[in-house]
């Protein structure tokens, strides 16, 4: 078995980014509502950057906490390696409300910041990833928790590849231009289809929702699954990516601003006089009025040969049974 670090340079040469990163617009008075998306940058998956967690083409969005193989990866061990720890193996590692928990061999429960410095060893089945062929079929990948950000429902962790602190290239998540962070919100018992973006419940699972991707960004905007529920989080992740049709196709790009409100009152429009973009459910846009990007029009948004219903300018959420309502802000073409 070869270490994944020995493969890094070889794989990286064959996995150049699919597009150059587009610099985000300068933050404005509406910075809380800004969205920064690059549909194909980062990991090369042409699905609107649902997630960016992995290393040089080895994509690991989630792990099974019982040690079963899942989507090509197997979690072998989690060891505490904090300031006062010397490699204690943890059992029953799981996430609750975005916070990690695990029990050591003495029965002591560890959580939150206790995981800083912890090492996560995974076995990856190379044959299931889109990387150049190598002699070995599996490699070991070591992740280290670099830091813990306690932030209520938006609590998150920063992981790096390898047992050392590394540099910016070593982070397991792409940088989020909105915050400058490389962090991830951890979701419990969640799996997201990497093509369609559809959420599904999966027991004994930790999903690494990088905030540079839609699944983590939805949480940063106030809609993490553990706070608002499964359907609202699904709807928010579709809204982040302007996935109008609910098929996984994104109609936005980096630097396009957005404002929103919701049925729970979590966010309010900073500029309510602007035009409606769409009303959102977990299946995509319930109705569409004015697409986010100027290169798109209502007529040009084709959902498998059909147009979405058109929102009435006077519509409200209840009219469409929607969870979220997005409006546009001036953007740079």
N, C-alpha and C positions, 0 to 999 in steps of 0.2 A: 504494500500500500504506500503510495506516495503522498507527501504533504501537499496541500493545495497551494502553499506558498511557492513550492518548486515549480508549479505550473503557471504562476502568475504572468511572467513576462511572455511566455509562449502563447498563452491564451489572449493576452491583451493585444498583441500584435494583430490578431485576427478579428478583434472585436472593437474596431474604431467606432465612436459614437455615430448614430445614424444622422444626426444633424448637429450643427454648431449651436451652443447655448446662446439664447437670445437674452441680452441684458434687460432686466425688468425696468419698467418705467420708474422714475423717481417717486417716492412716496408723497402722497398729497394729504389734504385734510381728510380724505376718505381712506387712509391707509389701512384701517381695520377691515375694510371690505375688499382690499386688493386681492387679486388672484394671479398667481404666477405659474403658468403651465407651459411645458414643452413636450408635445405629444410623443416624440420619439427620442428625446435625449436621454442620456444616462445608461440604461441597460439594454437598449436596442429593441425592446418589445414595443411593437407598434400598436399599443392599446391605450394611448393617452396617459402614460405614466401613472397607472394604477398604483404601482409601488416601485421602489428602487432598491430593495434590500438584497444584497448579494456581494459577489466579489468576482470581477473580471469575467462576467458571463455565467457564473455559477449562481443561479437565482434561487434564493431560499426565502420564500414569503412567510412560511409557517413551519412549526415543528410539532410533532406529537409528543406530549409530555410523558407518555408511558414507555417510550423507547421503541415504538413501532415505526417501521419505514413509512414515510408519507411524502409523496411527490418527489422521490429521489433522495430524501435526506432522512437520517436517523440520529436522534439525540442520544449520544452515548453517556455523557456525564456532565454535571454542573458542579464545579468546585468553588468554595469560598476562598478567595485570595486577597482579602482586605488587609489593612495595616496590621491587624493582630491575628490573622488567620494563616494557617500553613497547609492549605489544600484539603479542607474538610469537604467530603462529598455530601451533596444535598439530595434528599429524597422528596417525592411529591412536590416537585417544582411546578408552580402554576402562577397564573396572573389573575388578580381580582381587582376590578375597577382601575386597571392600568398599572397596578403595583405587583411586583414579584414577591412570591412567598416560597419558602422551602424549609424542610426540617433536617437538621444534621443528625449524625449517628447517635448523639446523646439525647435526641428528642427535643432539642432546642429549636424553636421556630425563628427563622430569620425573614426579614422583609425589607422592602424599600431600599434605603441607602446601604443596607448590609450587603447588597449585591454588587456594590462598586468594587471593581477588581476581580470579580468572579470570572472563571473561565468556563466556556461552553464548548464541548467537543462534539462535533457532528461527523458522521460518515456520509459522504455524498456519492451517489451512483452517477459517474460521469457519463455513462451511456444515455442518460435521460436528459442531458443538457445540450444546448446548441453550442458546443465548443469543438475545436479540432480534435480528431481521434488521438488517444494516447494509449500506451501499453497497458496500464492498469485500468480496471473498470471502476474502482472506487478510490477516493482520497479522503483524508481527514482534514477537517476545517475547524480551526479554533477561533472562537469569538471571545472577546473580553469586554466586560461592561466598563466603559471609561468613566461615565458619570451618570448621576441620577438627578432629574429635575422634578422636584415636588411642586405640583401646580394644579391641585384639585383634580377635576375630571380630565385635565390636559396633562397629567403627570406623564413623564416620558423618560426614556433611557437612551444613552449614546453607546453604541457598540463599535469596536474596532476589530479589524481582522488581525489575528495573531496575539500572542501573549504579552507583547510590548505595547506601549501607548501609541506608537506609530505616528504618521503624519496625515495630512489631509487626504492623501490617496488611500489611506488604510481604513477609513471609516466605512462601515458596512452600508450606510445610507448615503445617497447623494446629498449635497448641501441644499437646504431650502433657502432660496433667495429672499423670501419674505422675512425670515428670522435670522438667517446666517447660521442656523443649527444643522447638525447631522443626526438629529435625534429621531426616535420612533416612539409612537404610542402603542402599547401592547394590548391587544384585544383577546378576550377569552372566548374559546370555542367558536372561532370564526374562520371560515375559508372563503376566498374570493376567486371566482373563475377568472384566470388571467386574460381570457379573450373577451368574454361578454361583460365582465365586471359585476356579475350577479353574486350576491352574498348568500352563503349557506351556513347553517349551524353544523359544527363538527365537534363532537366531544373530545376532551383531553387535548386541546390545541391552543397554542399561543401563536397569534398572528403579529408579525413585526410590521406595523403600519408606519413606514417612514413618512415624516411630515412633508417631505419633498414630493410625495405621491398623493393621489387623491384619497386613499383610505385613511392615511394619517392626517392629511390636510382637513378633511371633514371634521375630524376630532378637534383640531386646533381652532376651527371656526366656531366651535361650540356644540358640535354634534357627535361626540364619541358614543359608540354603541352602549357602553356601560352607563351612560348618563341619560340618553334619550331613547334607547331601545333600538331594536334591529331594523325596523322599517325606516325610521327617521335617518339613521346612519347611512343606510343604503341610498335613500333619496338624496342625501347631502353629497355622497361621493359621486353620484351621477351629475348633480348640479355643478360640482367643482370642475368636472371635465366637459361640461356642456354636452353630455351624452343624451341628446334629445330623444333618440329612438330607443334607448335602453338596450342597445345591442353591443355596446363597448366602443362604438365609434365616437371620437371626440371632435367637437366643432369649435375648439378654442386653441389658444396658444399663449406662450409666456407674455406677461406684461399686460394682459387684458383685465381691466378693473371690473368689479362686480359689487353690487349691494344686494342684500337679502333680508327677508323677514320670515317668520315661521309661526305655526299654530301654537307653539309653546311660549312665545314671547321672549325667546332667548336673544334675538337680534331684532333691531328696528332699522328701517331705511334711514340713512343719514341725509339722503336727498330724494324724498318721496315723489317729487314732481317729474322724475325721469321716466322714460318709457318702460313698460313691462317687457322682460325677456320671455319668461316662461313660468308656469306653475308646475311643481314637481311632486311626483310620487316615487315609490321605490322602483317603479318600472320605467322611469324616465320622465319626459315632459308630458303632463296631462294635456297641456295646450301650449302653443308657441305664438308669440306675436312678433317680436323683433330680435333676431339672433344676435348674440354677443359680438361677433366679429363682423366688420363691414363687408368682407368678401362674401358673406352669406346673406341670403334673404329668406323670407318665409317660404317662397316658392322653390328655392334651391335645396332646402332641407328635405331630402327624400328618404323616407323610412320604408325600405323594402317595397318601393313602388307606390307608396301612399304618402300623403301629406298629413301632418298632425292637425288636430282641431285648432282653430285660431282663437286665441284669448280675446275676449272683449276688453277694450281699454278700461272699462269700469268693473271688471271682474275682481272678486276677492277669493281667498283660499277656499272658502266653503262652497263656492259655485262649482268647483272642480274636484272636490274631495281631496284637495292637495295638502301636502305637509309643509312645503316650502314655496316661497314666491321670490323670484329674482328680478331685479331691474338693472338696466344698463347705466354705466357712467361713461363720460367721454373717454375715448381710447385713442392711442396712436396707431394708425394703420401699419 
